[in-house]
Amino acid sequence: MDFRNRSNEKELLDRDDIPFNDIKQNMHELNIINSTLGGHQVTLHGLQQLIGDKKEITICEIGCGGGDNLYVLKQWCEKNNIKLHAIGVDINSHCIEYARSKTENKNIEFITSDYQAVHFQNKPDIIFSSLFCHHFTSEELLQMLAWMRNNATTGFFINDLHRNFFAYHSIKWITRFFSRSYLVKNDAPLSVLRGFSRKEWVTLLQQAGIKKFSVQWKWAFRWLIIAANEKQ
């Protein structure tokens, strides 16, 4: 297995003919993985590093899926007396319908759209993505980074996978024995192969013209990229 370069193999989830019940099981198991292996905690760290002393904030997640990340952030804001306007964007209308149907997502705004087609009347303070970027090519990511920078008034953050031998074999073993989703069993290890090295993230950010950023390694084998607005 070659970990020096990103895999170009597409995940099953990137196809448009997957039954939604299978996607729903996939989202359910991903939420469990994020909860048990610290993925949600990485997302929370991203918010905490950008929010500063704000007591009212608008945050938007692109590629939001079932909305679980936004719910975690909403819970934290409520505990810390921060007024939050949360927006979730996903191109899959079934994912958005599912996110809206969950009672815990009450008062979260969901939009069915390609993220690039969204035009905000008032731009959000923070834009973020979680386990979204590895689905794209480097050229597509440059467009995404520019879009996030141009549409977030405070900054953006990214929570995504570290391409690593141990991460690949660990998630392959875990999902083989504990997952009931063929999507998770196939896509979880493949997503690691489609993940990034630190050097790749630094190169992408520099090519996108982003000057103020950090690339932080987080458990379990995640990168947290923080990019503050240059005016901050």
C-alpha positions as CSV (number, residue, x, y, z in Angstrom):
1,M,0.0,0.0,0.0
2,D,1.4,3.4,-1.1
3,F,0.8,6.2,1.4
4,R,3.1,8.7,-0.4
5,N,0.4,10.0,-2.7
6,R,-3.4,10.5,-2.4
7,S,-5.6,7.8,-3.9
8,N,-7.7,8.9,-6.9
9,E,-10.2,6.1,-6.4
10,K,-13.7,7.4,-5.8
11,E,-15.7,6.3,-2.7
12,L,-19.0,4.6,-3.1
13,L,-20.7,7.5,-1.3
14,D,-19.6,9.7,-4.3
15,R,-21.9,7.8,-6.6
16,D,-25.5,9.1,-7.3
17,D,-27.2,5.7,-7.3
18,I,-26.8,4.7,-3.7
19,P,-30.1,4.0,-1.9
20,F,-30.8,6.6,0.8
21,N,-31.4,4.0,3.5
22,D,-27.8,2.9,3.0
23,I,-26.6,6.5,3.1
24,K,-28.6,7.0,6.4
25,Q,-26.9,3.9,7.9
26,N,-23.6,5.3,6.8
27,M,-24.3,8.7,8.4
28,H,-25.4,7.0,11.6
29,E,-22.2,5.0,11.9
30,L,-20.0,8.0,11.0
31,N,-21.6,9.9,13.9
32,I,-20.7,7.0,16.2
33,I,-17.1,7.0,14.9
34,N,-16.8,10.8,15.3
35,S,-18.2,10.5,18.9
36,T,-16.0,7.7,20.0
37,L,-12.7,8.5,18.2
38,G,-12.7,12.2,18.8
39,G,-13.9,13.6,15.5
40,H,-16.5,15.9,17.0
41,Q,-13.9,17.1,19.5
42,V,-11.7,18.2,16.7
43,T,-14.6,20.2,15.2
44,L,-15.3,21.8,18.5
45,H,-11.6,22.8,18.8
46,G,-11.9,24.5,15.5
47,L,-14.8,26.6,16.6
48,Q,-13.2,27.5,19.9
49,Q,-10.0,28.7,18.2
50,L,-11.9,31.1,15.9
51,I,-14.8,32.3,18.1
52,G,-12.7,34.5,20.3
53,D,-14.9,36.4,22.8
54,K,-18.0,36.6,20.5
55,K,-21.3,36.0,22.3
56,E,-23.3,35.8,19.0
57,I,-22.1,34.0,15.9
58,T,-23.2,32.5,12.6
59,I,-21.5,29.3,11.5
60,C,-22.0,27.4,8.3
61,E,-21.0,23.8,7.5
62,I,-20.6,22.7,3.9
63,G,-21.1,19.0,3.2
64,C,-23.2,18.8,6.5
65,G,-24.8,15.3,5.9
66,G,-27.1,14.6,8.7
67,G,-26.2,17.7,10.7
68,D,-24.5,15.9,13.6
69,N,-21.5,18.3,13.7
70,L,-23.8,21.3,13.9
71,Y,-25.7,19.8,16.8
72,V,-22.5,19.3,18.7
73,L,-21.5,22.9,18.2
74,K,-25.0,24.1,19.1
75,Q,-24.9,22.2,22.4
76,W,-21.5,23.7,23.3
77,C,-22.7,27.2,22.4
78,E,-25.9,26.8,24.6
79,K,-23.7,25.7,27.6
80,N,-21.5,28.7,27.1
81,N,-24.3,31.3,26.6
82,I,-23.4,32.0,23.0
83,K,-26.2,32.8,20.6
84,L,-25.7,30.6,17.5
85,H,-27.2,30.7,14.1
86,A,-26.2,27.4,12.5
87,I,-26.4,26.7,8.7
88,G,-25.9,23.3,7.1
89,V,-25.4,23.0,3.3
90,D,-25.4,19.7,1.4
91,I,-26.0,18.9,-2.2
92,N,-27.9,15.7,-1.4
93,S,-31.6,16.6,-0.8
94,H,-32.2,13.3,1.1
95,C,-29.5,14.1,3.6
96,I,-31.0,17.6,4.2
97,E,-34.5,16.0,4.7
98,Y,-33.0,13.6,7.2
99,A,-31.1,16.4,9.0
100,R,-34.3,18.5,9.2
101,S,-36.3,15.5,10.5
102,K,-34.1,15.0,13.6
103,T,-35.6,16.7,16.6
104,E,-32.1,17.6,18.0
105,N,-31.5,19.8,14.9
106,K,-34.4,22.1,15.6
107,N,-33.5,25.7,15.0
108,I,-30.7,24.8,12.6
109,E,-31.1,26.1,9.0
110,F,-30.5,23.6,6.3
111,I,-29.9,24.3,2.6
112,T,-30.0,21.9,-0.3
113,S,-27.3,23.1,-2.7
114,D,-23.8,22.7,-4.1
115,Y,-21.8,24.9,-1.7
116,Q,-20.5,27.0,-4.5
117,A,-24.1,28.0,-5.5
118,V,-24.9,29.4,-2.1
119,H,-25.1,33.2,-1.9
120,F,-25.4,34.5,1.7
121,Q,-27.5,37.6,2.3
122,N,-25.2,38.1,5.4
123,K,-22.0,36.1,5.3
124,P,-21.3,33.8,8.2
125,D,-18.6,34.5,10.7
126,I,-17.2,31.0,10.4
127,I,-17.4,28.3,7.7
128,F,-16.2,24.8,8.2
129,S,-16.2,21.3,6.8
130,S,-15.6,17.9,8.4
131,L,-14.6,14.8,6.4
132,F,-15.6,16.6,3.2
133,C,-12.4,17.8,1.6
134,H,-10.9,14.3,0.9
135,H,-13.7,13.7,-1.6
136,F,-12.3,16.4,-4.0
137,T,-9.3,16.7,-6.3
138,S,-6.5,19.2,-5.5
139,E,-7.9,21.6,-8.2
140,E,-11.4,21.4,-6.7
141,L,-10.0,22.0,-3.2
142,L,-8.3,25.2,-4.3
143,Q,-11.7,26.5,-5.4
144,M,-13.2,25.4,-2.1
145,L,-10.5,27.1,0.0
146,A,-10.9,30.4,-1.9
147,W,-14.7,30.2,-1.5
148,M,-14.5,29.5,2.2
149,R,-12.0,32.4,2.6
150,N,-14.2,34.8,0.6
151,N,-17.5,33.9,2.4
152,A,-16.4,33.8,6.0
153,T,-15.9,37.1,7.8
154,T,-13.9,35.7,10.7
155,G,-12.3,32.6,9.2
156,F,-12.8,29.0,8.4
157,F,-11.6,25.6,9.6
158,I,-11.3,22.1,8.2
159,N,-11.4,18.7,10.0
160,D,-10.1,16.0,7.8
161,L,-8.1,12.8,7.6
162,H,-4.4,12.2,8.0
163,R,-3.2,9.7,5.3
164,N,-1.3,7.2,7.5
165,F,-0.5,3.5,7.6
166,F,-1.7,3.0,11.1
167,A,-4.9,5.0,10.5
168,Y,-5.7,3.0,7.4
169,H,-5.3,-0.5,9.0
170,S,-6.9,0.5,12.3
171,I,-10.2,1.8,10.6
172,K,-10.2,-1.1,8.3
173,W,-10.1,-3.6,11.2
174,I,-12.6,-1.6,13.3
175,T,-15.2,-1.3,10.5
176,R,-14.7,-4.9,9.3
177,F,-15.8,-6.3,12.7
178,F,-18.2,-3.6,14.0
179,S,-19.8,-1.9,11.0
180,R,-23.1,-3.0,9.4
181,S,-22.7,-0.6,6.5
182,Y,-21.1,-1.8,3.3
183,L,-20.5,1.9,2.6
184,V,-18.5,2.4,5.8
185,K,-16.5,-0.8,5.3
186,N,-15.5,0.3,1.8
187,D,-15.2,4.0,2.2
188,A,-13.7,4.4,5.7
189,P,-10.3,2.9,4.8
190,L,-10.4,4.4,1.3
191,S,-11.1,7.9,2.7
192,V,-7.8,7.6,4.6
193,L,-6.0,6.9,1.4
194,R,-7.7,10.0,-0.1
195,G,-6.6,12.0,3.0
196,F,-3.7,14.4,3.2
197,S,-0.2,14.9,4.5
198,R,0.8,18.1,6.4
199,K,3.0,19.1,3.4
200,E,0.0,18.8,1.0
201,W,-2.2,21.0,3.2
202,V,0.5,23.7,3.4
203,T,1.0,23.6,-0.3
204,L,-2.8,23.8,-1.0
205,L,-3.3,26.7,1.4
206,Q,-0.4,28.6,0.0
207,Q,-1.5,28.0,-3.6
208,A,-5.0,29.3,-2.6
209,G,-3.4,32.6,-1.5
210,I,-4.2,32.0,2.2
211,K,-1.5,33.5,4.4
212,K,-2.8,33.2,8.0
213,F,-3.3,29.5,8.8
214,S,-2.2,26.6,11.0
215,V,-2.2,22.9,10.4
216,Q,-2.6,21.0,13.6
217,W,-2.5,17.2,14.1
218,K,-5.3,15.8,16.3
219,W,-6.2,12.4,17.6
220,A,-7.3,10.2,16.0
221,F,-5.3,10.9,12.8
222,R,-7.0,14.1,11.9
223,W,-5.8,17.4,10.6
224,L,-7.4,20.6,11.9
225,I,-6.8,23.5,9.6
226,I,-7.5,26.9,10.9
227,A,-7.5,29.9,8.6
228,A,-8.3,33.3,10.2
229,N,-9.4,36.2,8.0
230,E,-6.3,38.2,7.2
231,K,-8.1,41.3,8.6
232,Q,-8.5,39.6,12.0
